[in-house]
């Protein structure tokens, strides 16, 4: 009997995946070179310095082709500093997608700004430029674009809208460092890029963040906000010079040098490692070519764009092509076959979380998102239709780190088996639950597929 025709594991048959080597999924790849770099910092007591971090920043800037890079202790801090660098302040509005991790938007509140959520493009899952334009007001100061699930957002129309209205563009590259949009590195296309480099990301250094820009004023404002030890006489921005020596944000945001030491080593090998991930993921999808109901979440071939390391890799699900089978049942059948990382959905839409409707964080006597607004910014169910419906058409993929074809073939078999026998699943399909995904649910395990 052909293995694809064997009984589904969910219904009592044999599994398709039988104990893949955990090294197929381990990330980041840590070698003796990383360890020695960390030990050097430890042995000389340089943990709280900036020399290694500044080297890392120069190397990151050179790699991305920008003049300025600034390290932070995490990605959330880099996003907040990017907003401050762009002049976001009290009474301003920031436009962001609701389909993202909360750190994309919520740092705006600590600056006295409000968040307006815009809908997404159903193909890229990045912000829809037309919907951005509908939501821009005289108070809009910045647009935060997320290259979501490692796929580049469609930047050209977004930049056109921003230029028309004189609005800054911040790229959240946490999911996609190393990705390209029409040949240009993600994070270097807008006014400023910011990103997380925590352990689970494609570019992973432990804990850390980075901000990159071509704009000296944005860069120096970010230094002034939370890097007191670098806020000195070299600052050229006139508005900042009177306050040199004291961080304007009253906070300390420098990157820990154990992280920057790891970052320098990881950057040396990053291109070759994500190239292997690209080959592995492409081989996987080639094995699924022609199957109904699923397709990869990646740019079109020949577009000059590419995913950034395939972080939080997703497949697009088309239930109609599989008789209406829910993505929940589809994933349950795959997990039974041994594809442990497969799950339905993605992040839950932020605009529907009670926080954005009723939480008074700072004691203003009104919801924080309305504290400095001149209108009610709460967005109810139905206000972002694409965002609210997309989870039923997405599923998490195994994130292969090596092009080990014999092992990847087992995963291909699992998908082919489930799709070939999807009619058997329709009889036991209970549909999708009311919500799919979570507020911060990505699995950052280094071992499990």
N, C-alpha and C positions, 0 to 999 in steps of 0.2 A: 504494500500500500504506500502511495505517495505520502510523505510526512505532512503535507498540507491538508490531506484528507483524513488524518488521524483525528479522533474525537477531541473536541476542545477540552483543555484542562479544567476549565470552569465546570464542565459537565462530566468530569471523571476521567478524562483522557490524560496522556503523558504531556509533560511540559516541553515547550520548544527550546527554552533557555535552561541550560543545566550548569550553573555555577561558573559564570565568567570570571576570569582573572580580575581581582579588584584593582590591579594596576591599570586596567583599561579605563577606569574612571577617576583614579586618584588625582587630586589637584589641590594646591599647586604642586609642581614638581620641584622638590627641594633636594639639593645635592650638597656635597661637602663644601662647594664654593659658597653657597648661601650661609652655611653654618660658620665657616671661617670669617666671613664678613661680619656676622653678628658677634662672634667671639672677639674680634678685633675691637669693636665698639665697647663691649663689656670690659675687656681687660684694661683698656685705658680710661675707663670711666667717662666715656663720651655720650652717654645715653641722652642727656638733656642739652646737648650742644646743637649746632646747626651746620657744621662743616660738611658732614656726610649728606645731609638733606639738601644743602645748596648744590652739591655735586649732582645729586639725583635730579634736582630741578633742571639744571643745565642740560643734562642728558635727555630728559623728557622733552624739554623745549626743542632741542636740536632734532630729536626723532620726529616730532610733530611739525617742525618747521615754523615755530612761533618764537618771538623774542622773550616771552615771559612765562614762567611756571612757578607756582607757589605751593609748597606742601602743607598739609593740614593733618590733624590727628584722626580725622575721619571724613567721609564724603559729605555728611550732613553739614559739617562746619564749612567745607569748601563751597557748598551751595549757598549757605547763608552769606558768606563773604563775597561770593559772586554777585548776589543781590545788592549788598551794600556797595560793592564796587561800581555797580551800575546806577547807584543813586537812589535805590528803593528806600522809601521812608514813610513817615506818618501820613496817612490819607491816600497813599498810592494804591494802585491795584496791580496785581501780577496775574497773568493768564497762564494756566497750566492744564495739563491733562488730568482727568480724574483716574485714569487707568495707569497707576504707577505706585511706587512706594511713597509713603507719606512725606519723606524728606525732600522730595521734589518741590513741594508747595509750602509746608508748614513753617519753615524758617522765616517766611515773610511776616508772620505774626509778631515775632520778637522785634521786628523793625517798625512795627506800627502800621504795616500794610495789610491789605485784604487780598483774598484769593478768589478769582473767578475761573471756573472750570469751563473748558471748551471741549467739544466732541472730537473724535478721532477719525482718521481715514480707515475704512474697513480693511484695506490691503496692507498698508505699512504699520498700522496701529499707532502711528505718530499723530500729532495734532493736525486737524483739518484746517487749512489756511482760510477757507471760506467761513468756517464757524468762528475762527479767531477774529476775523474782520467784523462779524456781527456783534462781537462782545467787547470790542475795543471802545473805550471812552476817553475823555480828556484826562482821566486819572490813571490810565494804564501807563506803567513805567517800564515793564519788562514782560517778555514772553519766555516761559521755561519750556523748552522742547525736550522731550525724552526720546531717545533712540531705544524703543521698548523691545525687550526680549531679543536684544542684539541686532535688530533690524533698523537700518537708517530711516529716519523720518524724511519726508519729501521737503527738503530745505528751501529750494528755490522760491516756491510760492509763499512760504512763510516769511522769508527775507523780504520779498516784495511788499507784503502787507506791513511788515515792521518798518521798512524804509518810508513807506507812504505816510505812516503815522508818527514817525520819529521815535520809535520804541526800540529798546535794547532787546537782543536775543541771547538768552543763556541756554547752552546745550548741556543737558544732564546726560553724561556719557557713561554712567555707572554700569550699564548693561552692555556697552559696545565699544570699549576702547580698542583701537586697532582696526575698527571698521572704516569703510570708505563710502562717501556719497559722491558719485560721478568723479571718482578719482581723488577727491579731497578728504583728508583725515577728519573723522568725526571729532568734534570738540574745537575745531579751528575755523569753522564756517560762520558761526554767529559772532557776537561781540566777545563772548567768553565761554569757556567750557569748564565744567566741574564734574567731579566723579568720585565715587567710592572705590577703594582698593582693598576692601576687606577680604578675608580668606576665601569666601565663596565666589568672588568675581572672576572674570576671565583673566584680568590682570590683578593678581592677588599677592599682597605683601604682608598680610597679618591684619593690622588695622591701619588705615590711612586714607587720605584723600588728596586730590590735586586740583588746582585751578590753573587754567592756561588761557592766555590772551595775547592779542597784538596791541592792546590799548594800555599805554603807560599809566594813565589816570586810574583806570579800573584796577590795575595791578597794585599801584601805590595805595589806593583806598583800601584794598584787601589787606595789605601789610599793616596799615594804620589801624584797622579794625581789631586785629587779634594777634599781631606779631610784634610785641613791644620791643623785643631785643633787636629787631631789624628796622624799627621806626626811628631812623636817625637822620643825620645831616645830608645823607645821599638822596633823600626824598625831594623831588623837584616840583610836585604839584603844589601851587601856592596856597590853596585853601587848607592844606594839611600841615604846612610848616610851623604855624604857631603852636601846635600841640604835640610836637615831637617828644617822644619819650614815654608817653602814657597811651595805652591802647584805647582807641575811641569806643570800642565795644565793651571795654572793661573785662575782657576775657583773654585767655591764653590758648592759642590754637596751633602751636607748632607741632610738626610731625615728630613722633618718637624716633630716635635715630636707629633703633633696632629695625624698625619698619623700613626706613629709608635705605639701610644697608641691604636688606633683602630686596628692596625695589630696584637698586642698581644692578644686582645680579639678574633678577628676573627680566629686566628690560633688555639685557644682552641677548637673551634667548627667546624673547617673546614672539618675534615675527616667525621664527622657524617652528615654534611650538603651536601657534595658532594656525599656521599653514598645515600642520599635520592634522589638527582638529578639523580644518576645512576639508581635507582629503577624506578623513574618516566619515564625516557627516555626509559628504557628497556620495561616497560609496554606499552608505546606508540608504540614501534616497534613490540612488540609481537602482538599488535592489527592489525598491517599491514602485518603480516607474510603471505607469499604466494602471495602477490599482484605483478603483473608484473610492471616493469618500475622503481621501486624504491628500494633502500636498504640503510642501515645505513652506515655512515662514521665512523667506529669504528673497533678496532682490532678483530681478530677472537677469538671466545670463546676458553678458554683453553690455550691461548698463553702466559699467564702471563702478558700481556700488557692491559692497560686500558686508556680510554680517561681521560683527566684532567679536570673534572668538566663540560664537554660538552660545554665549551665556544664557541660561534659562531657556534653552532651545525649545521651540514649540512647533507642532504641526497644526495645519489648518484642517478643520473637520467639516465635512459636508454631509449631514445626516440624511438628506433626501436621496443621495446616491446609494445609501445603504438601507433603504426601506424605512427611513425615519428612526433608525436605531439611535438611542441617546448616546451622547459622548460619555456619560457616566457608565453605562453598561459596556460600551466599547473598551473603556480603560480597565474596567473590572476583569474583562476577559483577558486582556493583555497581561495584567498583573498575575493572573492565575497561570499564564504561560511562562512566568518568570521575569517579565519586564517590570521590575519593582518600582522604577521611578515614574512610570506613567500615571498621570492624574489629570482630571478634567479641569479646565478653567485657567484663571490667572489671578491677578490682584482684583479684589473687590473695588467697585467704584467709590472713590473717596467722597464724592459729593453726597452720597447717601449715608455716610457715617454720622451718627448723632453729634459728634464733635463740631462739625461745620454748621450745625443748626442751633445748638443750645449751650455749648460749653463756654463758661466765662472763666478763662484761665487767669487773667491778671486783675480781676476785681473791677472791671469797668461798669458792672451793673447791666451788661448786655452781652450777647454772644461775642466771643473774641473776633470772629470774622466780620462782625458788624460794628465793632467798637469805634473805628475811624472812618467808616464808610458813610456815604450820604444817601444810601439806598439799601434795600433788603437784598442781600446777595445769596440767600439760601436757594438751592436748586433742588426741586423735588423729583420724585420718580417720573420719568418720561422726558426730563429736560435734556438728557444726553442719550438719545436712543441707540446709537451705535455702541457707545461705551457700555451701556446697560445690557446689551444683548450678546456681546462678543464672546463671553466665557463659554457659552454653549457650543462654540465653534472652534475651540482651541484645546489642545492637550499637550502635556509635557512629554518631552522625548528623553531617551537615554542621551547623555552628553559624553560621547566617545572622545578620549584624549589621544588615542593612538589608532593608526590605520592597521589594526589587526583583523584582517578580513575574515579569517575562519571563525572568530568569535562574533564579529558583527553579523555574520551570516545567520547565526542563531536568532538574533533579534529580528532580522528580516523575515525569517521563517515564522516567527511568532505573529508578526503583523499580517503576513500573507495568509496564515492559517485562520486568524480571526476574521479577516475580511472575506475570505472564501466561504466561511461558514456563518456569516452574519445572520442568515435566515434562522439558524438555530437559536440565536440570541434574542431575536424579536419576541419569541414566545415567553421569555422570562424577563423582558425589559420592563423595569418599573419607572423609567423616565429619569429626568434630572431632578435633583432637589431644588428648593426655592432659590438657593444661592450656590454658586460654584466658586471655589478658590478661597482666598483669605486676604486679610489686610497686609500681612507680611509672611507669606507661607512658603517661599521658595526653600527647597531643601539644599543646604550648603554642606552636606556631608562630602568628605573627600573620597569616599570609597564606593558607596552604593550608587548603582546606575540611576 
